[in-house]
Each structure stands twice: as C-alpha cells, then as structure tokens.
Amino acid sequence: MQSTLPANLQRQMGSGAHMSPQAQRAINAHMQKTMPAHLKQYAGAYMEQQVVNPGLAGGGSFTPGSTVRPHAPVPDRMRLDHSNVSAGQYDAQFHHDLFAPDQTAAAPAQYEAPGGPPPAPQPQSGQPSQPGQNPAGGSYDSEYSFIMEPTPPPRRNLLPTGSSMPIRAALVGGGVLLLLIFFLVIKGLLSGGGNSASLLSVAQDQQAIIHIVTSTTSSQNGQQAALSATNQNFAVTAQLTLTSAQQELLTYMQKNGKKVKTKTLGLKINTMTDQQLTAAATNSTYDATFKQIMQTQLTDYQTAIKQAYQQTAGAKGRKLLNDDYKASQLLLTQLNSPSS
C-alpha cells in the first residue's frame, strides 16, 4: 500500500510526525482509488492506525529490530477503579466493631404539653449499655446470661463438712427422735394424758378409801357389827361408787399411754389408819373413829380431783373428773346424815 503512494506522502508516513489534514485526505483518496473493492471497508481502520494515530498500535514508524520503549498508560478519568492512579480511589466504609448493631432511625419525638416532664434521654451509639441488656435494647440470650449476671452465693450444707456416715446417721436419728418426742407431748396435751401424775393421785385416793370400807364391811374382821346402820350403808355405797370410778379412770389413763401397776396404786394406803381402827374397836369407839377417818379421806379426795381437773385439757378427762367430784359430794352428804 505504501509503495504506491507518492514520494512526498511516503516520507511523511515514515517520519512518524503528525500529518496535516490535506495529507490525510490525499492518502485516503489514493487508497479508495488503488485498493480492491473487498478491502475498501477496512480503509478507515487502516487510516486510524497508520496515519491519524500511528503511536497507538505501534505501526507506521515501527521497524523490525528496533527496541520498544516502555511508556505509562494514559489514564481514563471516566473510570473509578484502581487503574486510575492519578484520581482519588473509592474508599469502602466498614464497621470497625463487627458486633455493633445497625443504626436505626430515631423514633419521632412525642408531643409534650407545656410544662410537662422532658423526654427521657435516648441511649447513643457507643455509650455503654446497662448490665443484662444488649446495645439494641433487648436482653442477652439465656445461654450467655451467666456472663452478665452476678454469681449466686454457694449453698450452705446443714451437716458438718467432711462428716462420716455414722455421724450423719446419728444426727438424722437424733432429729427424728426429737420430732417423735415433740409429737407425743403434743398428742398427750391434746388428749388429756399430759396430767398423768395428778390423775394417778386421784386413783390412789380412791384405792385408799376402797381399802378402808372393804375391811370394814368384811364379815371376817367383825367390825361391821360395831358400825351404825348409816355408816354401814355409807361403806357399801362408797365401795361400789369408788370401785367403778377408779376403773373408768384407769382405763382413761391407759388409753393415753399411762398404765398403773397395782403396787403403785396402793401407795397411799396407810397402815397407821388400820391400827387406829383396830384400837377403836377395842375401845368401843369404832363408829365415831370410822366416820372421822372417812371425812378426812373424802376431803383429800376432792382436793386431788380439783387439781387434776385444772391440769386436764381433754374434754373426756374433764367430764370424768367432774362426775367423780359430784359422787364424792354425795358420799359426804350420806356420811354426815343423821344416824338412824
């Protein structure tokens, strides 16, 4: 192509200098005239590479064997990537705190009447939040709550630390025994069996009177003929009444956990009283002595009933003692009635 150009155009293309518009038009007209028809469509590209901008493709002035001189690329200011070294690069913004919450839009301010309380300050980003809450206002997950919540105090063991099994068994057994004793005491108080001593005193007075009247009414000792008819009737009535009352009292005490032995029941029987009655029979004063001894015995019996009644809480026990007291009054009335 270049070999067919005029000599002046060949020199301009070989020099690599910028060609004037007149020279460019002349070369273009020569190409349209001399090029084959199927190559004319590439004439514009050829003119751009070889004539207009021969330095872009390295054509025109390049000759084989010459050294290629490096040069910096021409920056394109329309691009924002890292190839534009002369322009400012785009700086992507990242969170420095990966666990910081996303910024949310501030809630709209509520209307407050004039003179009303000022709105509560809203927590700002970057300020420390309260313990047990995350910066977004919610609570931490339950599996991480042990980090924020205080450690609970250790549980105290009631038994001594390092105690052996026998010691532990003894402590437990002692506690059970104390509870059992407490239960029995409460049960005794509620049922009326907590006054067993006073009830026993009543039963012993009954036994002492029964002993005297039984010996008097017995036909073996010959004392029955020495009594008046009034005292003989009293002796029989007292024996039946006190024997029945004593049996009811002993049954009540046994139901409340107090069983009385026969020897304990007769501790108030006085041998001196028996000797006094024997001497009275010899002196023909048996009837008067018997009446005096029964008066003293029944008075002491009534005193014992009153004390037991005050110490008895159960309704059944109080009723039983009340009946015994009424019976003792009837016996005293019969004892003091005129002789017939």
Buried (B, 14 or more C-beta within 10 A) or exposed (E): BEEEBEEEBBEBBEEEEEBEEEBBEBBBEBBEEEBEEEEEEEBEEBBEBBBEEBEEEEBBBEEEEEEEEEEEEEEEEEEEEEEBEEBEEEEEEEEEEEEEEEEEEEEEEEEEEEEEEEEEEEBEEEEEEEEEEBBEEEEBEEEEEEEEEEEEEEEEEEEEEEEEEEEEEEBEEEEEEEEEEEEEEEEBEEBBBBBBEBBBBBBBBBBBBBBBBBBBBEEEEEBBEBBBEBBBBBBBBBBEBBBEBBEEBBEBBEEBEBEBEEEEBEEBBBEEBEEBBBEBBEEEBBBEBBBEBBEEBBEBBBEBBEBBBEBBBBEEBBEBBEEBBEBBEEBBEBBEEEEE
